[in-house]
Amino acid sequence: MLGEFEYLLLSAAARLGDDAYGVPIRQEIEQATGQRCSTGALYTTLDRLESKGLLKTWMGDATPQRGGRPKRMVRVTAKGSREAASFYSAVRRVSRGVSWEATHAGGEL
C-alpha cells in the first residue's frame, strides 16, 4: 500500500504528464496540501517509487533556463497507476459515510 506522500507525488506526476519533473511536481503538492514540500523528501520518494517500479525517471535535455542543467523527467508506470487507483479506492471506501465537519465543541471528540 502506498503512503500519503507517495500517492500525492504519483498524482501530481500523472496530472503534469509530459511536463512532470521535480519543480512542478513539488509545486503541485504544495498547492494541493498548503504545506511546504522539501526537495530532499521529493527526490527520496522519487527514488523509492522508481525502485518499486511505480514510476520511471530519466534525464531530459539541458536547458538555458536551468543554467545548462538537465531536468529529471518523471512518468508514472502502469503499475504506479494501478497502485494509486487502489490507494484512492481504499480511502474512498473507508471514508464512506464519514463527516469531517466539527460537530463537537472545539472540533474534538
Jmol script that loads the backbone (N, CA, C; Angstrom):
load data "model"
ATOM      1  N   MET A   1       0.848  -1.180   0.000  1.00  0.00           N
ATOM      2  CA  MET A   1       0.000   0.000   0.000  1.00  0.00           C
ATOM      3  C   MET A   1       0.890   1.239   0.000  1.00  0.00           C
ATOM      4  N   LEU A   2       0.476   2.225  -0.765  1.00  0.00           N
ATOM      5  CA  LEU A   2       1.202   3.486  -0.844  1.00  0.00           C
ATOM      6  C   LEU A   2       1.049   4.287   0.440  1.00  0.00           C
ATOM      7  N   GLY A   3       2.006   5.148   0.685  1.00  0.00           N
ATOM      8  CA  GLY A   3       1.876   6.150   1.732  1.00  0.00           C
ATOM      9  C   GLY A   3       1.221   7.395   1.141  1.00  0.00           C
ATOM     10  N   GLU A   4       0.785   8.279   2.011  1.00  0.00           N
ATOM     11  CA  GLU A   4       0.105   9.510   1.578  1.00  0.00           C
ATOM     12  C   GLU A   4       0.981  10.336   0.638  1.00  0.00           C
ATOM     13  N   PHE A   5       2.238  10.576   1.008  1.00  0.00           N
ATOM     14  CA  PHE A   5       3.110  11.408   0.179  1.00  0.00           C
ATOM     15  C   PHE A   5       3.406  10.730  -1.154  1.00  0.00           C
ATOM     16  N   GLU A   6       3.561   9.416  -1.140  1.00  0.00           N
ATOM     17  CA  GLU A   6       3.777   8.684  -2.393  1.00  0.00           C
ATOM     18  C   GLU A   6       2.582   8.873  -3.325  1.00  0.00           C
ATOM     19  N   TYR A   7       1.380   8.785  -2.761  1.00  0.00           N
ATOM     20  CA  TYR A   7       0.173   8.984  -3.562  1.00  0.00           C
ATOM     21  C   TYR A   7       0.125  10.403  -4.130  1.00  0.00           C
ATOM     22  N   LEU A   8       0.432  11.387  -3.304  1.00  0.00           N
ATOM     23  CA  LEU A   8       0.432  12.779  -3.773  1.00  0.00           C
ATOM     24  C   LEU A   8       1.438  12.967  -4.911  1.00  0.00           C
ATOM     25  N   LEU A   9       2.617  12.383  -4.769  1.00  0.00           N
ATOM     26  CA  LEU A   9       3.638  12.519  -5.803  1.00  0.00           C
ATOM     27  C   LEU A   9       3.203  11.852  -7.108  1.00  0.00           C
ATOM     28  N   LEU A  10       2.675  10.639  -7.012  1.00  0.00           N
ATOM     29  CA  LEU A  10       2.201   9.954  -8.224  1.00  0.00           C
ATOM     30  C   LEU A  10       1.072  10.742  -8.888  1.00  0.00           C
ATOM     31  N   SER A  11       0.154  11.265  -8.089  1.00  0.00           N
ATOM     32  CA  SER A  11      -0.966  12.033  -8.640  1.00  0.00           C
ATOM     33  C   SER A  11      -0.484  13.301  -9.332  1.00  0.00           C
ATOM     34  N   ALA A  12       0.453  14.001  -8.706  1.00  0.00           N
ATOM     35  CA  ALA A  12       0.986  15.222  -9.310  1.00  0.00           C
ATOM     36  C   ALA A  12       1.696  14.909 -10.628  1.00  0.00           C
ATOM     37  N   ALA A  13       2.507  13.846 -10.630  1.00  0.00           N
ATOM     38  CA  ALA A  13       3.220  13.468 -11.853  1.00  0.00           C
ATOM     39  C   ALA A  13       2.244  13.071 -12.955  1.00  0.00           C
ATOM     40  N   ALA A  14       1.199  12.341 -12.598  1.00  0.00           N
ATOM     41  CA  ALA A  14       0.203  11.935 -13.594  1.00  0.00           C
ATOM     42  C   ALA A  14      -0.512  13.159 -14.168  1.00  0.00           C
ATOM     43  N   ARG A  15      -0.861  14.099 -13.308  1.00  0.00           N
ATOM     44  CA  ARG A  15      -1.555  15.311 -13.762  1.00  0.00           C
ATOM     45  C   ARG A  15      -0.675  16.138 -14.712  1.00  0.00           C
ATOM     46  N   LEU A  16       0.617  16.202 -14.403  1.00  0.00           N
ATOM     47  CA  LEU A  16       1.537  17.011 -15.208  1.00  0.00           C
ATOM     48  C   LEU A  16       1.898  16.352 -16.540  1.00  0.00           C
ATOM     49  N   GLY A  17       1.769  15.040 -16.624  1.00  0.00           N
ATOM     50  CA  GLY A  17       2.050  14.339 -17.879  1.00  0.00           C
ATOM     51  C   GLY A  17       3.470  14.561 -18.364  1.00  0.00           C
ATOM     52  N   ASP A  18       3.614  15.014 -19.606  1.00  0.00           N
ATOM     53  CA  ASP A  18       4.936  15.204 -20.217  1.00  0.00           C
ATOM     54  C   ASP A  18       5.743  16.320 -19.557  1.00  0.00           C
ATOM     55  N   ASP A  19       5.116  17.128 -18.729  1.00  0.00           N
ATOM     56  CA  ASP A  19       5.801  18.227 -18.047  1.00  0.00           C
ATOM     57  C   ASP A  19       6.197  17.872 -16.616  1.00  0.00           C
ATOM     58  N   ALA A  20       6.168  16.582 -16.272  1.00  0.00           N
ATOM     59  CA  ALA A  20       6.450  16.157 -14.901  1.00  0.00           C
ATOM     60  C   ALA A  20       7.947  16.067 -14.647  1.00  0.00           C
ATOM     61  N   TYR A  21       8.421  16.912 -13.761  1.00  0.00           N
ATOM     62  CA  TYR A  21       9.773  16.835 -13.214  1.00  0.00           C
ATOM     63  C   TYR A  21       9.741  17.521 -11.856  1.00  0.00           C
ATOM     64  N   GLY A  22      10.831  17.518 -11.143  1.00  0.00           N
ATOM     65  CA  GLY A  22      10.866  17.934  -9.747  1.00  0.00           C
ATOM     66  C   GLY A  22      10.140  19.208  -9.364  1.00  0.00           C
ATOM     67  N   VAL A  23      10.486  20.327  -9.997  1.00  0.00           N
ATOM     68  CA  VAL A  23       9.925  21.622  -9.587  1.00  0.00           C
ATOM     69  C   VAL A  23       8.409  21.665  -9.727  1.00  0.00           C
ATOM     70  N   PRO A  24       7.831  21.358 -10.891  1.00  0.00           N
ATOM     71  CA  PRO A  24       6.371  21.427 -10.966  1.00  0.00           C
ATOM     72  C   PRO A  24       5.657  20.372 -10.113  1.00  0.00           C
ATOM     73  N   ILE A  25       6.278  19.213  -9.905  1.00  0.00           N
ATOM     74  CA  ILE A  25       5.677  18.214  -9.011  1.00  0.00           C
ATOM     75  C   ILE A  25       5.606  18.791  -7.601  1.00  0.00           C
ATOM     76  N   ARG A  26       6.709  19.381  -7.155  1.00  0.00           N
ATOM     77  CA  ARG A  26       6.739  19.993  -5.821  1.00  0.00           C
ATOM     78  C   ARG A  26       5.687  21.094  -5.701  1.00  0.00           C
ATOM     79  N   GLN A  27       5.546  21.921  -6.734  1.00  0.00           N
ATOM     80  CA  GLN A  27       4.551  22.998  -6.717  1.00  0.00           C
ATOM     81  C   GLN A  27       3.131  22.444  -6.645  1.00  0.00           C
ATOM     82  N   GLU A  28       2.849  21.377  -7.385  1.00  0.00           N
ATOM     83  CA  GLU A  28       1.525  20.748  -7.355  1.00  0.00           C
ATOM     84  C   GLU A  28       1.198  20.252  -5.946  1.00  0.00           C
ATOM     85  N   ILE A  29       2.161  19.591  -5.319  1.00  0.00           N
ATOM     86  CA  ILE A  29       1.945  19.052  -3.980  1.00  0.00           C
ATOM     87  C   ILE A  29       1.717  20.197  -2.986  1.00  0.00           C
ATOM     88  N   GLU A  30       2.528  21.246  -3.079  1.00  0.00           N
ATOM     89  CA  GLU A  30       2.382  22.379  -2.170  1.00  0.00           C
ATOM     90  C   GLU A  30       1.040  23.080  -2.354  1.00  0.00           C
ATOM     91  N   GLN A  31       0.596  23.237  -3.600  1.00  0.00           N
ATOM     92  CA  GLN A  31      -0.704  23.863  -3.851  1.00  0.00           C
ATOM     93  C   GLN A  31      -1.845  23.004  -3.318  1.00  0.00           C
ATOM     94  N   ALA A  32      -1.734  21.698  -3.482  1.00  0.00           N
ATOM     95  CA  ALA A  32      -2.802  20.788  -3.051  1.00  0.00           C
ATOM     96  C   ALA A  32      -2.897  20.694  -1.532  1.00  0.00           C
ATOM     97  N   THR A  33      -1.754  20.708  -0.850  1.00  0.00           N
ATOM     98  CA  THR A  33      -1.743  20.484   0.597  1.00  0.00           C
ATOM     99  C   THR A  33      -1.649  21.758   1.418  1.00  0.00           C
ATOM    100  N   GLY A  34      -1.170  22.828   0.791  1.00  0.00           N
ATOM    101  CA  GLY A  34      -0.937  24.064   1.545  1.00  0.00           C
ATOM    102  C   GLY A  34       0.267  23.969   2.460  1.00  0.00           C
ATOM    103  N   GLN A  35       1.110  22.951   2.251  1.00  0.00           N
ATOM    104  CA  GLN A  35       2.301  22.758   3.068  1.00  0.00           C
ATOM    105  C   GLN A  35       3.536  22.703   2.188  1.00  0.00           C
ATOM    106  N   ARG A  36       4.671  23.094   2.771  1.00  0.00           N
ATOM    107  CA  ARG A  36       5.931  23.061   2.038  1.00  0.00           C
ATOM    108  C   ARG A  36       6.359  21.621   1.787  1.00  0.00           C
ATOM    109  N   CYS A  37       6.888  21.389   0.614  1.00  0.00           N
ATOM    110  CA  CYS A  37       7.403  20.075   0.225  1.00  0.00           C
ATOM    111  C   CYS A  37       8.908  20.220   0.037  1.00  0.00           C
ATOM    112  N   SER A  38       9.687  19.543   0.862  1.00  0.00           N
ATOM    113  CA  SER A  38      11.141  19.677   0.753  1.00  0.00           C
ATOM    114  C   SER A  38      11.662  18.940  -0.478  1.00  0.00           C
ATOM    115  N   THR A  39      12.691  19.494  -1.056  1.00  0.00           N
ATOM    116  CA  THR A  39      13.321  18.884  -2.227  1.00  0.00           C
ATOM    117  C   THR A  39      13.871  17.509  -1.872  1.00  0.00           C
ATOM    118  N   GLY A  40      14.464  17.382  -0.695  1.00  0.00           N
ATOM    119  CA  GLY A  40      15.018  16.096  -0.269  1.00  0.00           C
ATOM    120  C   GLY A  40      13.955  15.013  -0.176  1.00  0.00           C
ATOM    121  N   ALA A  41      12.812  15.356   0.427  1.00  0.00           N
ATOM    122  CA  ALA A  41      11.715  14.376   0.540  1.00  0.00           C
ATOM    123  C   ALA A  41      11.212  13.986  -0.835  1.00  0.00           C
ATOM    124  N   LEU A  42      11.120  14.964  -1.725  1.00  0.00           N
ATOM    125  CA  LEU A  42      10.627  14.708  -3.074  1.00  0.00           C
ATOM    126  C   LEU A  42      11.529  13.708  -3.800  1.00  0.00           C
ATOM    127  N   TYR A  43      12.837  13.971  -3.815  1.00  0.00           N
ATOM    128  CA  TYR A  43      13.741  13.105  -4.573  1.00  0.00           C
ATOM    129  C   TYR A  43      13.956  11.749  -3.898  1.00  0.00           C
ATOM    130  N   THR A  44      13.913  11.699  -2.582  1.00  0.00           N
ATOM    131  CA  THR A  44      13.989  10.418  -1.881  1.00  0.00           C
ATOM    132  C   THR A  44      12.784   9.557  -2.260  1.00  0.00           C
ATOM    133  N   THR A  45      11.611  10.177  -2.310  1.00  0.00           N
ATOM    134  CA  THR A  45      10.390   9.454  -2.654  1.00  0.00           C
ATOM    135  C   THR A  45      10.389   9.058  -4.125  1.00  0.00           C
ATOM    136  N   LEU A  46      10.891   9.924  -5.006  1.00  0.00           N
ATOM    137  CA  LEU A  46      11.023   9.551  -6.426  1.00  0.00           C
ATOM    138  C   LEU A  46      11.877   8.294  -6.558  1.00  0.00           C
ATOM    139  N   ASP A  47      13.008   8.273  -5.862  1.00  0.00           N
ATOM    140  CA  ASP A  47      13.900   7.104  -5.922  1.00  0.00           C
ATOM    141  C   ASP A  47      13.186   5.843  -5.427  1.00  0.00           C
ATOM    142  N   ARG A  48      12.472   5.963  -4.313  1.00  0.00           N
ATOM    143  CA  ARG A  48      11.767   4.806  -3.750  1.00  0.00           C
ATOM    144  C   ARG A  48      10.684   4.302  -4.698  1.00  0.00           C
ATOM    145  N   LEU A  49       9.894   5.219  -5.264  1.00  0.00           N
ATOM    146  CA  LEU A  49       8.828   4.826  -6.189  1.00  0.00           C
ATOM    147  C   LEU A  49       9.398   4.202  -7.459  1.00  0.00           C
ATOM    148  N   GLU A  50      10.538   4.708  -7.901  1.00  0.00           N
ATOM    149  CA  GLU A  50      11.160   4.120  -9.091  1.00  0.00           C
ATOM    150  C   GLU A  50      11.673   2.713  -8.777  1.00  0.00           C
ATOM    151  N   SER A  51      12.248   2.517  -7.586  1.00  0.00           N
ATOM    152  CA  SER A  51      12.748   1.180  -7.242  1.00  0.00           C
ATOM    153  C   SER A  51      11.600   0.177  -7.103  1.00  0.00           C
ATOM    154  N   LYS A  52      10.401   0.657  -6.769  1.00  0.00           N
ATOM    155  CA  LYS A  52       9.214  -0.203  -6.685  1.00  0.00           C
ATOM    156  C   LYS A  52       8.561  -0.420  -8.052  1.00  0.00           C
ATOM    157  N   GLY A  53       9.064   0.270  -9.089  1.00  0.00           N
ATOM    158  CA  GLY A  53       8.502   0.130 -10.428  1.00  0.00           C
ATOM    159  C   GLY A  53       7.228   0.930 -10.645  1.00  0.00           C
ATOM    160  N   LEU A  54       6.982   1.931  -9.782  1.00  0.00           N
ATOM    161  CA  LEU A  54       5.749   2.707  -9.872  1.00  0.00           C
ATOM    162  C   LEU A  54       5.897   3.956 -10.736  1.00  0.00           C
ATOM    163  N   LEU A  55       7.132   4.332 -10.990  1.00  0.00           N
ATOM    164  CA  LEU A  55       7.389   5.418 -11.937  1.00  0.00           C
ATOM    165  C   LEU A  55       8.745   5.208 -12.563  1.00  0.00           C
ATOM    166  N   LYS A  56       8.981   5.928 -13.624  1.00  0.00           N
ATOM    167  CA  LYS A  56      10.255   5.863 -14.348  1.00  0.00           C
ATOM    168  C   LYS A  56      10.793   7.274 -14.449  1.00  0.00           C
ATOM    169  N   THR A  57      12.095   7.439 -14.252  1.00  0.00           N
ATOM    170  CA  THR A  57      12.713   8.754 -14.426  1.00  0.00           C
ATOM    171  C   THR A  57      13.846   8.656 -15.435  1.00  0.00           C
ATOM    172  N   TRP A  58      14.153   9.766 -16.055  1.00  0.00           N
ATOM    173  CA  TRP A  58      15.282   9.867 -16.983  1.00  0.00           C
ATOM    174  C   TRP A  58      15.697  11.325 -17.040  1.00  0.00           C
ATOM    175  N   MET A  59      16.898  11.554 -17.483  1.00  0.00           N
ATOM    176  CA  MET A  59      17.402  12.915 -17.575  1.00  0.00           C
ATOM    177  C   MET A  59      17.027  13.503 -18.935  1.00  0.00           C
ATOM    178  N   GLY A  60      16.325  14.627 -18.883  1.00  0.00           N
ATOM    179  CA  GLY A  60      15.952  15.340 -20.102  1.00  0.00           C
ATOM    180  C   GLY A  60      17.111  16.182 -20.597  1.00  0.00           C
ATOM    181  N   ASP A  61      16.836  16.968 -21.598  1.00  0.00           N
ATOM    182  CA  ASP A  61      17.862  17.844 -22.163  1.00  0.00           C
ATOM    183  C   ASP A  61      18.207  18.978 -21.204  1.00  0.00           C
ATOM    184  N   ALA A  62      19.432  19.447 -21.290  1.00  0.00           N
ATOM    185  CA  ALA A  62      19.845  20.617 -20.528  1.00  0.00           C
ATOM    186  C   ALA A  62      19.159  21.847 -21.114  1.00  0.00           C
ATOM    187  N   THR A  63      18.784  22.769 -20.258  1.00  0.00           N
ATOM    188  CA  THR A  63      18.106  23.980 -20.726  1.00  0.00           C
ATOM    189  C   THR A  63      18.825  25.223 -20.219  1.00  0.00           C
ATOM    190  N   PRO A  64      18.835  26.285 -21.016  1.00  0.00           N
ATOM    191  CA  PRO A  64      19.470  27.535 -20.579  1.00  0.00           C
ATOM    192  C   PRO A  64      18.793  28.114 -19.328  1.00  0.00           C
ATOM    193  N   GLN A  65      17.466  27.916 -19.216  1.00  0.00           N
ATOM    194  CA  GLN A  65      16.733  28.435 -18.062  1.00  0.00           C
ATOM    195  C   GLN A  65      17.218  27.804 -16.755  1.00  0.00           C
ATOM    196  N   ARG A  66      17.791  26.619 -16.837  1.00  0.00           N
ATOM    197  CA  ARG A  66      18.285  25.910 -15.656  1.00  0.00           C
ATOM    198  C   ARG A  66      19.811  25.951 -15.588  1.00  0.00           C
ATOM    199  N   GLY A  67      20.409  26.934 -16.233  1.00  0.00           N
ATOM    200  CA  GLY A  67      21.861  27.073 -16.192  1.00  0.00           C
ATOM    201  C   GLY A  67      22.585  25.923 -16.855  1.00  0.00           C
ATOM    202  N   GLY A  68      21.960  25.323 -17.873  1.00  0.00           N
ATOM    203  CA  GLY A  68      22.564  24.212 -18.581  1.00  0.00           C
ATOM    204  C   GLY A  68      22.379  22.865 -17.910  1.00  0.00           C
ATOM    205  N   ARG A  69      21.627  22.823 -16.822  1.00  0.00           N
ATOM    206  CA  ARG A  69      21.396  21.555 -16.126  1.00  0.00           C
ATOM    207  C   ARG A  69      20.176  20.847 -16.716  1.00  0.00           C
ATOM    208  N   PRO A  70      20.231  19.516 -16.814  1.00  0.00           N
ATOM    209  CA  PRO A  70      19.073  18.772 -17.323  1.00  0.00           C
ATOM    210  C   PRO A  70      18.001  18.595 -16.243  1.00  0.00           C
ATOM    211  N   LYS A  71      16.783  18.341 -16.686  1.00  0.00           N
ATOM    212  CA  LYS A  71      15.672  18.056 -15.781  1.00  0.00           C
ATOM    213  C   LYS A  71      15.566  16.546 -15.601  1.00  0.00           C
ATOM    214  N   ARG A  72      15.205  16.122 -14.396  1.00  0.00           N
ATOM    215  CA  ARG A  72      14.926  14.697 -14.144  1.00  0.00           C
ATOM    216  C   ARG A  72      13.430  14.500 -14.406  1.00  0.00           C
ATOM    217  N   MET A  73      13.134  13.976 -15.579  1.00  0.00           N
ATOM    218  CA  MET A  73      11.751  13.801 -16.011  1.00  0.00           C
ATOM    219  C   MET A  73      11.140  12.576 -15.335  1.00  0.00           C
ATOM    220  N   VAL A  74       9.815  12.602 -15.172  1.00  0.00           N
ATOM    221  CA  VAL A  74       9.114  11.549 -14.434  1.00  0.00           C
ATOM    222  C   VAL A  74       7.895  11.090 -15.222  1.00  0.00           C
ATOM    223  N   ARG A  75       7.686   9.787 -15.262  1.00  0.00           N
ATOM    224  CA  ARG A  75       6.469   9.228 -15.869  1.00  0.00           C
ATOM    225  C   ARG A  75       5.959   8.105 -14.972  1.00  0.00           C
ATOM    226  N   VAL A  76       4.676   8.131 -14.674  1.00  0.00           N
ATOM    227  CA  VAL A  76       4.043   7.087 -13.871  1.00  0.00           C
ATOM    228  C   VAL A  76       3.876   5.849 -14.746  1.00  0.00           C
ATOM    229  N   THR A  77       4.253   4.698 -14.224  1.00  0.00           N
ATOM    230  CA  THR A  77       4.111   3.441 -14.963  1.00  0.00           C
ATOM    231  C   THR A  77       2.684   2.905 -14.810  1.00  0.00           C
ATOM    232  N   ALA A  78       2.366   1.875 -15.583  1.00  0.00           N
ATOM    233  CA  ALA A  78       1.055   1.229 -15.455  1.00  0.00           C
ATOM    234  C   ALA A  78       0.883   0.675 -14.041  1.00  0.00           C
ATOM    235  N   LYS A  79       1.942   0.101 -13.488  1.00  0.00           N
ATOM    236  CA  LYS A  79       1.882  -0.416 -12.119  1.00  0.00           C
ATOM    237  C   LYS A  79       1.628   0.722 -11.135  1.00  0.00           C
ATOM    238  N   GLY A  80       2.262   1.868 -11.354  1.00  0.00           N
ATOM    239  CA  GLY A  80       2.047   3.032 -10.498  1.00  0.00           C
ATOM    240  C   GLY A  80       0.617   3.532 -10.566  1.00  0.00           C
ATOM    241  N   SER A  81       0.044   3.524 -11.766  1.00  0.00           N
ATOM    242  CA  SER A  81      -1.355   3.932 -11.931  1.00  0.00           C
ATOM    243  C   SER A  81      -2.286   2.992 -11.174  1.00  0.00           C
ATOM    244  N   ARG A  82      -2.015   1.693 -11.258  1.00  0.00           N
ATOM    245  CA  ARG A  82      -2.849   0.720 -10.538  1.00  0.00           C
ATOM    246  C   ARG A  82      -2.745   0.904  -9.025  1.00  0.00           C
ATOM    247  N   GLU A  83      -1.531   1.101  -8.532  1.00  0.00           N
ATOM    248  CA  GLU A  83      -1.326   1.295  -7.094  1.00  0.00           C
ATOM    249  C   GLU A  83      -2.007   2.572  -6.605  1.00  0.00           C
ATOM    250  N   ALA A  84      -1.900   3.659  -7.372  1.00  0.00           N
ATOM    251  CA  ALA A  84      -2.545   4.920  -6.984  1.00  0.00           C
ATOM    252  C   ALA A  84      -4.060   4.774  -6.990  1.00  0.00           C
ATOM    253  N   ALA A  85      -4.597   4.106  -8.006  1.00  0.00           N
ATOM    254  CA  ALA A  85      -6.050   3.893  -8.079  1.00  0.00           C
ATOM    255  C   ALA A  85      -6.522   3.040  -6.906  1.00  0.00           C
ATOM    256  N   SER A  86      -5.748   2.034  -6.535  1.00  0.00           N
ATOM    257  CA  SER A  86      -6.094   1.170  -5.410  1.00  0.00           C
ATOM    258  C   SER A  86      -6.085   1.957  -4.102  1.00  0.00           C
ATOM    259  N   PHE A  87      -5.077   2.800  -3.909  1.00  0.00           N
ATOM    260  CA  PHE A  87      -5.000   3.631  -2.708  1.00  0.00           C
ATOM    261  C   PHE A  87      -6.207   4.568  -2.628  1.00  0.00           C
ATOM    262  N   TYR A  88      -6.507   5.235  -3.740  1.00  0.00           N
ATOM    263  CA  TYR A  88      -7.639   6.160  -3.784  1.00  0.00           C
ATOM    264  C   TYR A  88      -8.949   5.441  -3.478  1.00  0.00           C
ATOM    265  N   SER A  89      -9.135   4.258  -4.040  1.00  0.00           N
ATOM    266  CA  SER A  89     -10.346   3.475  -3.783  1.00  0.00           C
ATOM    267  C   SER A  89     -10.459   3.090  -2.314  1.00  0.00           C
ATOM    268  N   ALA A  90      -9.347   2.712  -1.705  1.00  0.00           N
ATOM    269  CA  ALA A  90      -9.356   2.345  -0.286  1.00  0.00           C
ATOM    270  C   ALA A  90      -9.735   3.545   0.583  1.00  0.00           C
ATOM    271  N   VAL A  91      -9.203   4.716   0.265  1.00  0.00           N
ATOM    272  CA  VAL A  91      -9.550   5.924   1.026  1.00  0.00           C
ATOM    273  C   VAL A  91     -11.031   6.239   0.865  1.00  0.00           C
ATOM    274  N   ARG A  92     -11.545   6.116  -0.342  1.00  0.00           N
ATOM    275  CA  ARG A  92     -12.975   6.370  -0.559  1.00  0.00           C
ATOM    276  C   ARG A  92     -13.838   5.374   0.209  1.00  0.00           C
ATOM    277  N   ARG A  93     -13.455   4.095   0.192  1.00  0.00           N
ATOM    278  CA  ARG A  93     -14.247   3.074   0.890  1.00  0.00           C
ATOM    279  C   ARG A  93     -14.263   3.315   2.394  1.00  0.00           C
ATOM    280  N   VAL A  94     -13.108   3.558   2.965  1.00  0.00           N
ATOM    281  CA  VAL A  94     -13.033   3.732   4.414  1.00  0.00           C
ATOM    282  C   VAL A  94     -13.670   5.050   4.856  1.00  0.00           C
ATOM    283  N   SER A  95     -13.769   6.006   3.944  1.00  0.00           N
ATOM    284  CA  SER A  95     -14.350   7.310   4.271  1.00  0.00           C
ATOM    285  C   SER A  95     -15.855   7.366   4.054  1.00  0.00           C
ATOM    286  N   ARG A  96     -16.420   6.356   3.412  1.00  0.00           N
ATOM    287  CA  ARG A  96     -17.840   6.353   3.094  1.00  0.00           C
ATOM    288  C   ARG A  96     -18.663   6.567   4.363  1.00  0.00           C
ATOM    289  N   GLY A  97     -19.505   7.584   4.348  1.00  0.00           N
ATOM    290  CA  GLY A  97     -20.383   7.858   5.476  1.00  0.00           C
ATOM    291  C   GLY A  97     -19.759   8.682   6.586  1.00  0.00           C
ATOM    292  N   VAL A  98     -18.500   9.043   6.443  1.00  0.00           N
ATOM    293  CA  VAL A  98     -17.823   9.839   7.465  1.00  0.00           C
ATOM    294  C   VAL A  98     -18.002  11.318   7.147  1.00  0.00           C
ATOM    295  N   SER A  99     -18.362  12.091   8.160  1.00  0.00           N
ATOM    296  CA  SER A  99     -18.443  13.543   8.014  1.00  0.00           C
ATOM    297  C   SER A  99     -17.318  14.155   8.838  1.00  0.00           C
ATOM    298  N   TRP A 100     -16.496  14.959   8.211  1.00  0.00           N
ATOM    299  CA  TRP A 100     -15.362  15.555   8.906  1.00  0.00           C
ATOM    300  C   TRP A 100     -15.678  16.945   9.439  1.00  0.00           C
ATOM    301  N   GLU A 101     -16.918  17.362   9.366  1.00  0.00           N
ATOM    302  CA  GLU A 101     -17.287  18.655   9.935  1.00  0.00           C
ATOM    303  C   GLU A 101     -17.217  18.545  11.451  1.00  0.00           C
ATOM    304  N   ALA A 102     -16.729  19.606  12.064  1.00  0.00           N
ATOM    305  CA  ALA A 102     -16.626  19.619  13.517  1.00  0.00           C
ATOM    306  C   ALA A 102     -18.030  19.679  14.120  1.00  0.00           C
ATOM    307  N   THR A 103     -18.438  18.602  14.755  1.00  0.00           N
ATOM    308  CA  THR A 103     -19.767  18.552  15.344  1.00  0.00           C
ATOM    309  C   THR A 103     -19.730  18.664  16.853  1.00  0.00           C
ATOM    310  N   HIS A 104     -18.521  18.660  17.417  1.00  0.00           N
ATOM    311  CA  HIS A 104     -18.354  18.748  18.865  1.00  0.00           C
ATOM    312  C   HIS A 104     -17.642  20.051  19.199  1.00  0.00           C
ATOM    313  N   ALA A 105     -17.797  20.512  20.401  1.00  0.00           N
ATOM    314  CA  ALA A 105     -17.140  21.751  20.845  1.00  0.00           C
ATOM    315  C   ALA A 105     -15.644  21.643  20.585  1.00  0.00           C
ATOM    316  N   GLY A 106     -15.102  22.645  19.944  1.00  0.00           N
ATOM    317  CA  GLY A 106     -13.668  22.665  19.664  1.00  0.00           C
ATOM    318  C   GLY A 106     -13.252  21.703  18.568  1.00  0.00           C
ATOM    319  N   GLY A 107     -14.200  21.004  17.950  1.00  0.00           N
ATOM    320  CA  GLY A 107     -13.884  20.079  16.875  1.00  0.00           C
ATOM    321  C   GLY A 107     -13.260  18.778  17.342  1.00  0.00           C
ATOM    322  N   GLU A 108     -13.193  18.549  18.646  1.00  0.00           N
ATOM    323  CA  GLU A 108     -12.598  17.319  19.158  1.00  0.00           C
ATOM    324  C   GLU A 108     -13.670  16.393  19.700  1.00  0.00           C
ATOM    325  N   LEU A 109     -13.413  15.120  19.641  1.00  0.00           N
ATOM    326  CA  LEU A 109     -14.334  14.131  20.191  1.00  0.00           C
ATOM    327  C   LEU A 109     -14.171  13.995  21.681  1.00  0.00           C
TER     328      LEU A 109
END
end "model"
wireframe off; spacefill off
backbone 0.3
color backbone group
